[in-house]
Every structure is written in structure tokens, then in C-alpha cells.
Amino acid sequence: MKFENLNLSPSILKALKELKYQTASPIQEKTIPAILSGRDLMGCAQTGTGKTCAFAVPIINQLLRKRICRQKRSIKALVLAPTRELAIQIFNNFKLYAKYNPIRSCVVYGGAGYTPQIQALRRGADILVSTPGRLNDLILKGYVDISGVDFFVLDEADIMLDMGFIDEVKKITDILPKKRQTLMFLATMSNNIQYFGSSILKNPVKIIVSPPSTTVDLIQQFVYMVDQNDKINFLVRLIKNLNIQFAIIFTRTKAKSDKVADWLKKMNILARSIHGDKPQRERKNILKNFKEGKIKILVATDIAARGLDIKGISHVINYDIPCNGETYVHRIGRTGRAGKPGTAITFCEDTERTFLASIEKTINKKIKILNKINIDKNQTLKTDLNLAKASNQIKKSRSKKHKNNNNKLISDKNLQKSVKLIPRFKINKNISNKKPDKAKSFDEWLIFNSKKASNSKSEIFDLALRKSSKK
């Protein structure tokens, strides 16, 4: 459906046109009319599907319709977000959508000085975007009055619950006017979030655009089985050999994110870490530089990356596999946004296979496991599969029928690729140090012989055939 058909103000449509918003996404198409009708709402959709626009645009439209912005400015719409980054992002979106009308917005969040935020509040605002903790502080100090709020939005409500903000949110809802329109948005549905929703929503419209805890179809997902001690070196190879230019890497802890970012910098990869212990000013600068392409890789903890909407992220790498499917869905949702393709790569240790099984159960999909040996400077993820196919063809050559038919085998395109690539393999230390007769598998034997400078490509191929025929 076109935005022109959603009964929106001309000034909003003008702003949306400048942003090249033409067709509403499924969540926007279903949500905007419901909000314009005045109903409470619970909206569930995958990350990257346009939820912010889905509530921001109709709220601005309603404020214009009621001419609220022409009265003495007081907070009429309150939006709560779980993280400061998401709060800033929502605030910026409100400014973009309200570019051609007099609506004024304001944002407050923790980890920053009080004075500039208090001054902004004193200048007056129609819409306030905030994190729960800072809002409660400002209410307690008498700087914020939310007694006149007509629209209350709880964005990323499932994350609020996960991060333990539920008590902070309850303090706010207890002093909000009883007569208000409440909107709750989330990416994953659970019994706890539905129970909480029933306590603040009145006869809500429930809109579920896609099944909870599923992943965007455009995201390619892969797993590499990597031991803890091999992770950092393999990560460097992965980034360089696949030429990854714009990615987020997730770690479980703040210390790990710093360690990974420092190692990547030593390897001449433009990387910075971001987590809750960094000062707000530093976090803002890091995100700004990342968006502008001055930083190639962002290494983040889950909390620091919640709700980030940065265009063009090509890869998400789970350096530490998440413990549950919901976290996995949120992580990989940083790529494949707004209809663009993306790739999610997860490192998994043998002891973490239960986590992998849990993730696959949540997304109702098997994730392809790839061989980490086959990462070469001229290869892509697809080449892994081509090499596997070529390897099988070589093994089949051990039959008498194909024993002396080298020309027929060499004519196969995939096999030609594999033979050309063999001399350029970067060999895993455990394999390269072995003698040919100690190799555990045919593939190890083949790679070992390809490392010998004296062997030409044709000699390697002949060696492979003779080795195969003896098995």
C-alpha cells in the first residue's frame, strides 16, 4: 500500500517522499490505520521492518490533527526505549518525519550530562523520547511532567523485560494519565511480555506481521566450528579473505569485545569496541564514525547493539554464539534490513552444540555448517560448497572407469577451480605440520602435497588421483 493511501497529512507525506518512502511495509500498512483510529496496540514484527515509522508517523499526524502543537508546549507523546542509542535513533526519525510541521521533539537518556537535557525540556517539547532510568530521575527532580501525555509508546518491550527495566517502566505507567493511547512494539513474543502487555493495554489490536523469533529470509546464515583458541586468528582470516567491509561482531562480555577489537586493530583492520562501560560521548563518536565508514568493524555486546539501525551492514559475526534463539534473532537482525541482503556467521565450539540446536529450534531452520579450512583470499562462502563437490568428484575417481580419464575430470568447472585454488591454501598449523603418511584424511593429504613448492598443479592432480585409486 502507498503512504498516500493511509490518510496522512500532506506535510508528513512530503517528508516521507524526500526520504524515498513510497510503499508501506507490512507492519506499517497494518499499524498506521489502527493507531489513527485511536486503539491501543501490540505490534510484533522482525527487526528492520520499519516499526519506528509505524508508530512515529501516525502520532505526528494525530498531534497535527488535534492542533496540539499550537497550544502551550507540553509533553503529549512519550516514547520509551531500552538503550540510549535506540532513543537517539527514534528521536532523529521523529525529526525527519516532522520536518515540514511545527512538532517539536526532545530526547533524554542516561550516561550523559543533565544540564543540556534539562535546557531542552525547558524550551518545550510535544514528543519526549527517553530511556526509563533517566526519565524517572528527571521526574523525581521535578524537571519532567508527563501528566498530559495522550500517546505512550513502549518500543522494544521484549528487550525492556530482558534487561530488567520492568520496575522502572511500571513507575512511569503508574503516573501516566489513565486516559491515553498505549502502543507496545516488540520483535519476539513470550508469555511474560503478553502478561505485562495486558496490564497496560486496554482492548488492544494485536498485529503480528511475521511469526515471532523467525529470521529475515534475505539473511544467509552459516556456522563454522571453531575452537576457542583458534577464534581470533580465524576471525582475521575471515574478515580479510571475504573482504568484509562493514560488519558487527558480537561477544558475550565487555572485556572480550575490547580484546577482539584491539587484536583486529593490530592486524590493520579498522575496528572499535562498544559497550556499556564506555562513556556516552565516546559511544556516540564510535557509532558516528562507524556510520560514516571510518570504522570498518564494530565489536559489541548485546546491550550496546540493541535496536541499532545502521544501513548497509553486510555481515553479522557471532564471535560468541548466543545462548538462546531470541538473542540470535536480535543479533543477526542488524543486517538484512529494509529488504537488503545480509550474511550472518556464527562461531561454535564443540561444547556449544546445544546452543546451536536451541537456535535452530527457535528459527525452525537448519544452519549450514561450513569447513573453516576452505577460507582463501579468492574464495567466497559459495566456493566452500564448490570445493566440497570437487573433492567428492576426486574421490570417485578411484574407480577403474575413471582412473586414467584425467582429461574428463579436469574439464569439470568446479574441479578446475579446486585445482587452481589448491596452491593458495593457507594451511591450518595442525595439518601443515603433519607428514603425508600421518594425514588423517584424504583432504589433509591433498592439502599437504599442495603446499610443496615443487609440485605443479598437474602434478598435484596426478598425485590426488593416484592416492585416491589406492584407497
C-alpha positions as CSV (number, residue, x, y, z in Angstrom):
1,M,0.0,0.0,0.0
2,K,1.2,3.5,-0.8
3,F,1.6,6.0,2.0
4,E,-0.6,8.4,0.1
5,N,-3.5,5.9,0.8
6,L,-3.1,6.0,4.6
7,N,-4.9,9.3,5.2
8,L,-1.7,11.1,6.3
9,S,-1.1,14.9,6.4
10,P,0.4,16.4,3.3
11,S,3.4,17.7,5.3
12,I,4.2,14.2,6.5
13,L,3.8,12.8,3.0
14,K,6.3,15.4,1.7
15,A,8.9,14.4,4.3
16,L,8.4,10.7,3.6
17,K,8.8,11.3,-0.2
18,E,12.1,13.1,0.5
19,L,13.2,10.0,2.4
20,K,12.1,7.9,-0.6
21,Y,9.5,6.1,1.4
22,Q,6.9,5.1,-1.2
23,T,5.3,1.8,-0.2
24,A,4.4,1.0,3.4
25,S,6.0,-2.2,4.9
26,P,3.5,-4.8,6.2
27,I,3.9,-3.6,9.8
28,Q,3.3,0.0,8.7
29,E,0.4,-0.9,6.5
30,K,-1.5,-2.7,9.3
31,T,-0.4,-0.5,12.2
32,I,-0.8,3.1,11.0
33,P,-4.6,2.8,10.4
34,A,-5.1,1.1,13.8
35,I,-3.2,3.9,15.6
36,L,-5.1,6.6,13.6
37,S,-8.3,5.0,14.8
38,G,-7.3,5.6,18.5
39,R,-6.9,1.9,19.5
40,D,-4.3,0.5,21.9
41,L,-2.0,-1.8,20.0
42,M,0.5,-4.6,20.4
43,G,2.7,-4.9,17.3
44,C,5.1,-7.8,16.8
45,A,7.5,-7.8,13.8
46,Q,11.0,-8.7,12.9
47,T,13.8,-6.2,13.4
48,G,14.4,-4.0,10.4
49,T,10.8,-3.9,9.2
50,G,10.1,-0.3,9.9
51,K,8.5,-0.3,13.4
52,T,9.7,3.2,14.3
53,C,7.9,4.7,11.3
54,A,4.9,2.6,12.1
55,F,4.2,4.5,15.3
56,A,6.0,7.8,14.8
57,V,4.1,8.9,11.6
58,P,0.6,8.3,13.0
59,I,1.5,10.0,16.3
60,I,2.7,13.1,14.4
61,N,-0.4,13.0,12.3
62,Q,-2.7,12.9,15.4
63,L,-0.9,15.8,17.1
64,L,-1.3,17.9,13.9
65,R,-5.0,16.9,13.6
66,K,-5.7,18.0,17.2
67,R,-3.6,21.1,16.7
68,I,-1.9,20.2,20.0
69,C,1.4,21.8,18.8
70,R,-0.2,25.2,18.6
71,Q,-1.0,25.2,22.3
72,K,1.5,25.9,25.1
73,R,4.0,23.1,24.6
74,S,3.7,20.2,27.0
75,I,4.6,16.5,26.5
76,K,1.8,14.9,24.7
77,A,3.6,11.8,23.4
78,L,6.1,9.7,25.4
79,V,8.3,7.0,23.8
80,L,10.4,4.7,26.0
81,A,13.4,2.8,24.5
82,P,15.7,0.4,26.3
83,T,19.0,1.9,25.2
84,R,20.4,5.4,24.6
85,E,21.3,4.5,21.1
86,L,17.8,3.5,20.2
87,A,16.4,6.5,21.9
88,I,18.6,8.8,19.9
89,Q,17.7,7.0,16.7
90,I,13.9,7.3,17.4
91,F,14.3,11.0,18.2
92,N,16.1,11.5,14.9
93,N,13.4,9.7,13.0
94,F,10.7,11.9,14.6
95,K,12.6,15.0,13.5
96,L,12.8,13.6,9.9
97,Y,9.1,12.8,9.7
98,A,8.0,16.1,11.2
99,K,10.4,18.2,9.1
100,Y,7.6,20.2,7.5
101,N,5.4,20.8,10.5
102,P,5.8,22.6,13.9
103,I,6.0,19.4,16.0
104,R,9.0,19.6,18.4
105,S,10.7,16.6,19.9
106,C,13.2,16.1,22.7
107,V,15.4,13.1,23.8
108,V,16.8,12.3,27.3
109,Y,18.9,9.3,28.3
110,G,21.4,8.1,30.9
111,G,25.2,8.3,30.7
112,A,25.1,12.0,29.6
113,G,25.0,15.3,31.4
114,Y,21.7,16.6,32.9
115,T,22.1,20.3,32.0
116,P,21.7,20.1,28.2
117,Q,18.7,17.8,28.6
118,I,17.0,20.0,31.2
119,Q,17.5,23.0,29.0
120,A,15.9,21.2,26.1
121,L,13.0,20.3,28.2
122,R,12.5,23.9,29.4
123,R,12.3,25.0,25.8
124,G,9.3,22.8,25.5
125,A,8.5,19.7,23.5
126,D,5.5,17.9,22.2
127,I,7.2,14.5,22.0
128,L,9.7,13.1,24.5
129,V,11.8,10.1,23.8
130,S,13.6,8.6,26.8
131,T,15.2,5.7,28.5
132,P,13.4,4.5,31.6
133,G,16.1,5.3,34.2
134,R,16.8,8.8,33.2
135,L,13.1,9.7,32.8
136,N,12.4,8.5,36.4
137,D,15.4,10.6,37.6
138,L,14.1,13.8,35.9
139,I,10.5,13.2,37.1
140,L,11.8,12.8,40.7
141,K,13.8,16.0,40.4
142,G,10.7,17.9,39.0
143,Y,12.0,18.6,35.5
144,V,9.5,16.4,33.6
145,D,5.7,16.5,33.8
146,I,4.0,13.6,32.0
147,S,0.5,14.2,33.3
148,G,-0.7,15.4,29.9
149,V,0.5,12.5,27.8
150,D,-2.0,11.3,25.2
151,F,0.2,8.8,23.5
152,F,2.5,6.3,25.2
153,V,4.8,4.1,23.2
154,L,6.9,1.2,24.7
155,D,9.4,0.3,22.0
156,E,11.4,-3.0,22.1
157,A,9.2,-4.1,25.0
158,D,10.7,-7.6,25.0
159,I,14.2,-6.1,25.4
160,M,13.0,-3.9,28.3
161,L,11.9,-7.1,30.0
162,D,15.1,-8.9,29.3
163,M,17.2,-6.0,30.6
164,G,15.3,-5.8,33.8
165,F,13.7,-2.4,33.2
166,I,10.2,-3.6,34.1
167,D,10.1,-1.9,37.5
168,E,11.3,1.4,36.0
169,V,8.6,1.2,33.4
170,K,5.9,0.4,36.0
171,K,6.9,3.6,37.9
172,I,6.2,5.6,34.8
173,T,3.0,3.9,33.8
174,D,1.6,4.4,37.3
175,I,1.7,8.2,37.0
176,L,0.6,8.4,33.3
177,P,-3.0,9.5,32.7
178,K,-5.4,6.6,32.7
179,K,-7.0,8.0,29.5
180,R,-4.3,7.6,26.9
181,Q,-3.5,5.6,23.8
182,T,-0.8,3.0,24.5
183,L,1.3,1.3,21.9
184,M,3.7,-1.6,22.5
185,F,6.2,-2.9,20.0
186,L,8.4,-6.0,20.1
187,A,10.3,-8.4,18.0
188,T,9.7,-11.6,19.9
189,M,6.6,-12.7,21.8
190,S,6.6,-14.5,25.2
191,N,4.1,-15.3,27.9
192,N,5.8,-12.8,30.2
193,I,5.6,-9.9,27.7
194,Q,1.9,-10.8,26.9
195,Y,1.1,-10.8,30.7
196,F,2.8,-7.4,31.1
197,G,1.0,-6.1,28.0
198,S,-2.4,-7.0,29.4
199,S,-1.6,-4.8,32.4
200,I,-1.1,-1.6,30.4
201,L,-3.1,-2.1,27.3
202,K,-6.9,-1.7,27.0
203,N,-8.6,-4.0,24.4
204,P,-5.6,-3.8,22.1
205,V,-5.4,-4.5,18.4
206,K,-2.8,-7.3,18.1
207,I,-0.7,-7.2,14.9
208,I,1.8,-10.0,14.2
209,V,3.3,-9.4,10.8
210,S,5.6,-12.5,10.8
211,P,5.9,-15.4,13.3
212,P,7.8,-14.4,16.4
213,S,11.5,-15.4,16.7
214,T,12.0,-16.0,12.9
215,T,14.8,-14.5,10.9
216,V,14.6,-12.4,7.8
217,D,14.7,-14.6,4.7
218,L,17.2,-12.4,3.0
219,I,19.9,-13.2,5.6
220,Q,22.2,-16.1,4.6
221,Q,23.2,-18.0,7.8
222,F,26.3,-20.1,8.3
223,V,28.2,-21.8,11.1
224,Y,31.9,-22.5,11.5
225,M,33.0,-25.0,14.2
226,V,36.0,-23.1,15.8
227,D,37.9,-23.9,19.0
228,Q,38.2,-21.0,21.5
229,N,42.0,-20.8,20.9
230,D,41.6,-20.5,17.1
231,K,38.8,-17.9,17.1
232,I,40.7,-14.7,16.9
233,N,43.1,-15.9,14.1
234,F,40.2,-17.4,12.1
235,L,38.2,-14.1,12.5
236,V,41.1,-12.2,11.0
237,R,41.3,-14.6,8.1
238,L,37.5,-14.4,7.6
239,I,37.4,-10.6,7.5
240,K,40.4,-10.3,5.2
241,N,39.7,-13.2,2.9
242,L,36.0,-12.5,2.4
243,N,36.8,-8.7,2.2
244,I,34.2,-7.8,4.8
245,Q,33.9,-4.0,4.8
246,F,31.0,-3.2,7.1
247,A,30.1,-5.6,10.0
248,I,29.2,-6.0,13.6
249,I,30.9,-8.7,15.7
250,F,29.1,-9.8,18.9
251,T,30.8,-11.0,22.0
252,R,29.4,-12.1,25.4
253,T,31.4,-9.8,27.6
254,K,32.7,-6.2,27.6
255,A,36.3,-7.4,28.2
256,K,36.0,-9.8,25.2
257,S,34.8,-7.0,22.9
258,D,37.8,-4.8,23.9
259,K,40.2,-7.7,23.4
260,V,38.8,-8.6,19.9
261,A,38.8,-5.0,18.8
262,D,42.4,-4.5,20.0
263,W,43.6,-7.6,18.1
264,L,41.9,-6.6,14.9
265,K,43.5,-3.1,15.1
266,K,46.9,-4.8,15.5
267,M,46.1,-6.7,12.3
268,N,45.4,-3.3,10.5
269,I,41.6,-3.8,10.5
270,L,39.7,-0.6,11.4
271,A,37.7,-1.8,14.4
272,R,36.4,-0.4,17.7
273,S,34.5,-1.9,20.6
274,I,31.3,-0.5,22.1
275,H,29.7,-1.5,25.4
276,G,28.0,-0.1,28.5
277,D,31.3,0.9,30.3
278,K,32.3,3.4,27.7
279,P,31.3,7.0,28.2
280,Q,28.3,8.2,26.3
281,R,30.3,10.7,24.3
282,E,32.8,8.0,23.2
283,R,29.9,5.7,22.2
284,K,28.3,8.4,20.1
285,N,31.6,9.1,18.3
286,I,32.2,5.4,17.7
287,L,28.7,5.0,16.2
288,K,29.1,8.2,14.1
289,N,32.4,7.0,12.7
290,F,31.0,3.6,12.0
291,K,28.1,5.0,10.1
292,E,30.4,7.2,8.1
293,G,32.7,4.3,7.2
294,K,35.7,5.5,9.2
295,I,35.4,2.3,11.3
296,K,35.1,-1.0,9.4
297,I,34.2,-3.4,12.2
298,L,32.1,-2.7,15.3
299,V,32.7,-5.2,18.1
300,A,29.7,-5.0,20.5
301,T,28.0,-6.6,23.4
302,D,24.3,-7.4,23.1
303,I,23.1,-4.5,25.2
304,A,25.2,-1.9,23.3
305,A,23.8,-3.1,20.0
306,R,20.1,-3.4,20.9
307,G,17.9,-1.6,18.4
308,L,20.8,-0.2,16.3
309,D,19.5,0.6,12.8
310,I,22.5,1.2,10.6
311,K,22.1,1.0,6.9
312,G,24.4,-1.2,4.8
313,I,25.7,-3.7,7.4
314,S,26.7,-6.6,5.2
315,H,27.7,-9.1,7.9
316,V,26.9,-10.0,11.5
317,I,29.5,-12.3,13.1
318,N,28.7,-14.1,16.3
319,Y,32.2,-14.5,17.8
320,D,30.5,-16.0,20.8
321,I,27.4,-18.0,20.0
322,P,24.3,-16.7,21.8
323,C,22.8,-18.9,24.5
324,N,19.2,-18.7,23.1
325,G,17.4,-18.2,19.9
326,E,15.8,-14.9,20.7
327,T,19.2,-13.2,21.2
328,Y,20.4,-14.8,17.9
329,V,17.4,-13.3,16.1
330,H,18.1,-9.8,17.5
331,R,21.8,-10.0,16.7
332,I,21.5,-11.1,13.1
333,G,18.7,-8.6,12.6
334,R,21.4,-5.9,12.4
335,T,21.9,-7.0,8.8
336,G,19.4,-7.8,6.1
337,R,17.4,-4.6,6.9
338,A,14.9,-2.8,4.7
339,G,14.8,-5.6,2.1
340,K,18.6,-5.7,1.7
341,P,20.5,-9.0,1.7
342,G,22.9,-9.9,4.6
343,T,25.1,-12.6,5.9
344,A,25.2,-14.0,9.5
345,I,28.2,-16.1,10.5
346,T,28.4,-17.9,13.9
347,F,31.4,-19.4,15.6
348,C,30.5,-22.5,17.5
349,E,32.7,-24.7,19.7
350,D,32.0,-28.5,20.1
351,T,30.8,-27.9,23.7
352,E,28.3,-25.3,22.4
353,R,26.3,-27.6,20.1
354,T,23.3,-27.4,22.5
355,F,23.2,-23.6,21.9
356,L,23.2,-24.2,18.2
357,A,20.4,-26.7,18.5
358,S,18.4,-24.3,20.5
359,I,18.8,-21.5,17.9
360,E,17.8,-23.9,15.1
361,K,14.7,-24.9,17.0
362,T,13.8,-21.2,17.6
363,I,14.2,-20.2,13.9
364,N,12.8,-23.5,12.7
365,K,15.7,-23.9,10.3
366,K,19.0,-25.8,10.0
367,I,22.0,-23.6,9.7
368,K,24.7,-24.8,7.2
369,I,28.0,-25.8,8.8
370,L,31.0,-24.9,6.6
371,N,34.6,-26.1,6.7
372,K,36.9,-23.4,8.0
373,I,39.9,-24.8,6.2
374,N,38.4,-23.6,2.9
375,I,38.7,-19.8,3.6
376,D,41.1,-18.5,1.0
377,K,41.7,-14.9,-0.2
378,N,40.0,-15.6,-3.6
379,Q,37.0,-17.5,-2.2
380,T,33.6,-16.7,-1.0
381,L,31.2,-18.7,1.1
382,K,29.8,-20.3,-2.1
383,T,33.2,-21.6,-3.0
384,D,33.3,-23.7,0.1
385,L,30.4,-25.7,-1.4
386,N,32.1,-25.9,-4.8
387,L,35.3,-27.3,-3.3
388,A,33.3,-29.9,-1.3
389,K,31.7,-31.0,-4.5
390,A,35.1,-31.1,-6.3
391,S,36.6,-33.1,-3.5
392,N,33.9,-35.7,-3.8
393,Q,34.5,-36.0,-7.5
394,I,38.2,-36.6,-7.0
395,K,37.4,-39.4,-4.5
396,K,35.0,-41.0,-7.0
397,S,37.9,-41.2,-9.5
398,R,39.4,-44.2,-7.5
399,S,37.1,-46.4,-9.7
400,K,38.7,-48.2,-12.7
401,K,36.3,-46.4,-15.0
402,H,37.9,-43.0,-14.2
403,K,41.3,-44.0,-13.1
404,N,43.0,-42.9,-16.4
405,N,40.4,-40.4,-17.5
406,N,42.2,-37.3,-16.3
407,N,41.0,-35.1,-19.1
408,K,37.4,-35.8,-18.5
409,L,37.7,-34.9,-14.8
410,I,39.8,-31.7,-15.5
411,S,37.0,-30.5,-17.8
412,D,34.7,-30.1,-14.8
413,K,34.5,-26.4,-13.9
414,N,34.2,-26.9,-10.2
415,L,37.2,-29.3,-10.3
416,Q,39.2,-26.9,-12.3
417,K,38.5,-24.2,-9.6
418,S,39.6,-26.5,-6.8
419,V,42.9,-27.5,-8.6
420,K,43.7,-23.8,-9.3
421,L,43.0,-22.9,-5.7
422,I,44.9,-25.7,-4.0
423,P,48.4,-24.0,-4.2
424,R,47.0,-20.9,-2.5
425,F,45.5,-22.6,0.6
426,K,46.5,-21.1,3.9
427,I,47.1,-24.3,5.9
428,N,46.0,-24.9,9.4
429,K,49.1,-25.5,11.6
430,N,47.7,-28.8,12.8
431,I,47.7,-30.1,9.2
432,S,50.8,-28.4,7.8
433,N,53.0,-29.9,10.4
434,K,51.9,-33.4,9.6
435,K,53.8,-35.8,7.4
436,P,51.9,-37.1,4.3
437,D,51.6,-40.6,5.8
438,K,50.3,-39.2,9.1
439,A,47.4,-37.3,7.5
440,K,44.1,-38.5,8.9
441,S,42.0,-37.9,5.8
442,F,42.3,-37.7,2.0
443,D,41.7,-33.9,2.2
444,E,44.5,-33.4,4.6
445,W,46.8,-35.4,2.4
446,L,45.8,-33.4,-0.6
447,I,46.4,-30.1,1.1
448,F,49.8,-31.2,2.5
449,N,51.0,-32.1,-1.0
450,S,49.7,-28.8,-2.5
451,K,51.9,-26.9,0.0
452,K,55.1,-28.3,-1.7
453,A,56.5,-25.7,-3.9
454,S,58.0,-28.3,-6.2
455,N,54.6,-29.7,-7.2
456,S,52.9,-28.1,-10.2
457,K,49.1,-28.1,-10.5
458,S,49.0,-31.0,-12.9
459,E,51.4,-33.0,-10.6
460,I,49.2,-32.3,-7.6
461,F,46.2,-33.6,-9.6
462,D,48.0,-36.7,-10.6
463,L,49.1,-37.3,-7.0
464,A,45.5,-36.9,-5.9
465,L,44.3,-39.5,-8.5
466,R,47.0,-42.0,-7.6
467,K,46.3,-41.6,-3.8
468,S,42.5,-42.0,-4.5
469,S,43.0,-45.1,-6.6
470,K,45.0,-46.8,-3.8
471,K,42.1,-46.4,-1.3
